[in-house]
Amino acid sequence: MRRIVPALTIAALLPLAACSSGGGTDTPAPVPATADAAAATSSPPAPSSPNTYQFGQTHQDAIVTTVSAPVEFTTSNYAQPPNTKVWAVTIRYTNTLNTQFPVSVLVVDGYTNNVKSRAVFDGEYDGGLSAGSLAPGTSVEAKYAFTGTERPRKVTVSSMDGSKTATFVE
């Protein structure tokens, strides 16, 4: 029993040792004296996301995706929400797989001024519900509408598990 406790202690501390930085020394990193010196020693900004496109451009993947430029309209009396100024996009999906692909596994979100918008349902703007399943080599267009009139606007199309996302912006 006495041999197990030290072994467990070492096993618990070993991962923490791997998290330390500095290459084995306790010398702190130098601090730049001025803001200009800090800018000169900082790393360059990260590149923009490789899966970000302008509205109208196409994301090439197993499901080729193109999101139209947003259009504004006022919803009908029967819409959810009714009689509200909203914006909408048409998304064209093309299946390049050798199997059917259910469009319902894609998650589409709209944003205005970087705030997530509510989905709108009004007739043909059904959030892709009528798109169904895509046979290999076929395409379909689905219409999505969102609340909010602010700008900039953004649409994300993601796999249900979140492993892939394409972002379309103004």
C-alpha positions as CSV (number, residue, x, y, z in Angstrom):
1,M,0.0,0.0,0.0
2,R,2.9,2.4,0.8
3,R,4.4,1.9,-2.6
4,I,1.1,2.6,-4.4
5,V,0.5,6.1,-2.8
6,P,3.9,7.6,-4.0
7,A,3.3,6.1,-7.4
8,L,-0.2,7.6,-7.6
9,T,1.2,11.0,-6.5
10,I,3.9,10.9,-9.2
11,A,1.3,9.9,-11.8
12,A,-1.0,12.7,-10.8
13,L,1.8,15.4,-11.0
14,L,3.5,14.2,-14.2
15,P,0.8,15.7,-16.5
16,L,1.2,19.1,-14.7
17,A,4.9,19.1,-15.4
18,A,4.3,18.7,-19.1
19,C,2.2,21.9,-19.0
20,S,5.0,24.2,-17.8
21,S,6.8,26.4,-20.3
22,G,10.2,28.0,-20.5
23,G,12.2,25.0,-21.7
24,G,13.1,23.8,-18.2
25,T,14.3,27.1,-16.8
26,D,12.5,29.4,-14.3
27,T,13.6,32.6,-16.1
28,P,10.5,34.7,-17.0
29,A,10.1,35.9,-20.5
30,P,11.4,39.5,-21.1
31,V,8.8,42.2,-21.0
32,P,9.0,44.9,-23.7
33,A,9.6,48.4,-22.4
34,T,7.3,50.2,-24.8
35,A,4.1,49.5,-26.8
36,D,6.2,49.8,-30.0
37,A,8.6,47.1,-28.7
38,A,5.6,44.9,-27.7
39,A,4.2,45.3,-31.3
40,A,7.6,44.4,-32.8
41,T,7.9,41.2,-30.6
42,S,4.3,40.0,-30.9
43,S,3.3,37.4,-33.4
44,P,1.5,38.4,-36.6
45,P,-2.3,38.3,-36.5
46,A,-3.9,35.0,-37.3
47,P,-5.1,34.6,-40.9
48,S,-8.8,34.8,-41.5
49,S,-10.7,31.6,-41.4
50,P,-10.2,29.5,-44.5
51,N,-13.9,28.7,-44.6
52,T,-15.2,32.3,-44.7
53,Y,-16.7,33.6,-47.9
54,Q,-18.5,36.6,-49.2
55,F,-22.2,36.1,-49.9
56,G,-22.5,34.7,-53.5
57,Q,-19.2,32.8,-53.3
58,T,-19.1,29.0,-53.1
59,H,-17.8,26.7,-50.4
60,Q,-16.3,23.6,-52.1
61,D,-16.8,20.4,-50.0
62,A,-18.7,17.1,-50.2
63,I,-21.8,19.3,-50.1
64,V,-21.0,22.3,-52.3
65,T,-22.7,25.3,-50.6
66,T,-23.5,28.8,-52.0
67,V,-25.3,31.5,-50.0
68,S,-27.0,34.3,-51.8
69,A,-26.8,38.0,-50.8
70,P,-29.4,38.8,-48.2
71,V,-32.7,40.4,-49.2
72,E,-35.1,42.2,-46.9
73,F,-38.9,41.6,-46.7
74,T,-41.8,42.0,-44.3
75,T,-43.3,38.7,-43.1
76,S,-47.0,37.9,-43.6
77,N,-49.8,37.8,-41.1
78,Y,-49.2,34.0,-40.8
79,A,-45.5,34.0,-40.3
80,Q,-43.5,33.4,-37.2
81,P,-43.0,36.2,-36.3
82,P,-45.8,38.0,-38.1
83,N,-45.6,41.4,-39.9
84,T,-41.9,41.9,-39.1
85,K,-39.1,43.3,-41.2
86,V,-36.6,40.5,-41.7
87,W,-33.8,39.4,-44.1
88,A,-33.4,36.2,-46.0
89,V,-30.9,34.1,-48.1
90,T,-31.2,31.3,-50.5
91,I,-28.7,28.5,-50.1
92,R,-27.9,26.2,-52.9
93,Y,-26.6,22.7,-51.9
94,T,-25.0,20.3,-54.4
95,N,-24.3,16.7,-53.3
96,T,-20.9,15.4,-54.6
97,L,-21.1,12.3,-52.5
98,N,-21.9,8.8,-53.8
99,T,-24.8,8.5,-51.3
100,Q,-27.9,10.4,-50.4
101,F,-27.4,13.4,-48.1
102,P,-30.2,14.6,-45.8
103,V,-30.1,18.5,-45.8
104,S,-31.8,18.4,-42.4
105,V,-28.4,17.5,-40.7
106,L,-27.1,21.0,-41.6
107,V,-27.4,23.8,-39.1
108,V,-27.9,27.2,-40.6
109,D,-27.7,30.3,-38.3
110,G,-28.0,34.0,-39.2
111,Y,-26.4,36.8,-37.4
112,T,-26.9,40.6,-37.4
113,N,-24.1,42.8,-36.0
114,N,-22.5,39.5,-34.7
115,V,-25.6,38.7,-32.6
116,K,-27.4,35.4,-33.4
117,S,-30.8,36.1,-35.0
118,R,-34.0,34.1,-34.6
119,A,-35.1,31.9,-37.5
120,V,-38.2,33.1,-39.4
121,F,-40.8,30.8,-40.9
122,D,-43.0,32.3,-43.6
123,G,-44.2,30.2,-46.6
124,E,-41.3,29.3,-48.8
125,Y,-38.8,30.5,-46.1
126,D,-39.0,27.3,-44.2
127,G,-35.4,26.9,-42.9
128,G,-34.6,24.2,-45.4
129,L,-37.3,21.8,-44.1
130,S,-38.7,21.3,-47.7
131,A,-35.2,20.5,-49.1
132,G,-35.4,16.8,-48.1
133,S,-32.6,14.4,-49.0
134,L,-30.2,15.1,-51.9
135,A,-29.4,12.2,-54.3
136,P,-25.8,12.0,-55.5
137,G,-25.0,14.6,-58.1
138,T,-28.2,16.7,-57.5
139,S,-28.8,20.2,-56.2
140,V,-31.5,21.9,-54.2
141,E,-32.2,25.5,-53.1
142,A,-33.5,26.2,-49.6
143,K,-34.7,29.6,-48.2
144,Y,-33.8,30.8,-44.8
145,A,-35.0,34.0,-43.1
146,F,-33.8,35.7,-39.9
147,T,-34.9,38.6,-37.6
148,G,-33.0,41.8,-37.3
149,T,-32.2,44.6,-39.7
150,E,-28.8,45.6,-38.4
151,R,-25.6,45.0,-40.3
152,P,-23.2,43.4,-40.9
153,R,-25.0,40.1,-41.6
154,K,-23.5,36.7,-41.5
155,V,-24.7,33.1,-42.1
156,T,-23.0,30.0,-40.9
157,V,-23.7,26.5,-42.3
158,S,-22.5,23.8,-40.1
159,S,-22.6,20.0,-39.8
160,M,-24.9,18.9,-37.0
161,D,-21.9,17.7,-34.9
162,G,-20.1,21.1,-35.5
163,S,-17.1,19.4,-37.1
164,K,-17.4,21.5,-40.3
165,T,-18.6,25.1,-40.7
166,A,-18.6,27.5,-43.6
167,T,-19.3,31.2,-42.9
168,F,-20.7,33.7,-45.4
169,V,-20.4,37.4,-44.7
170,E,-21.2,40.8,-46.3
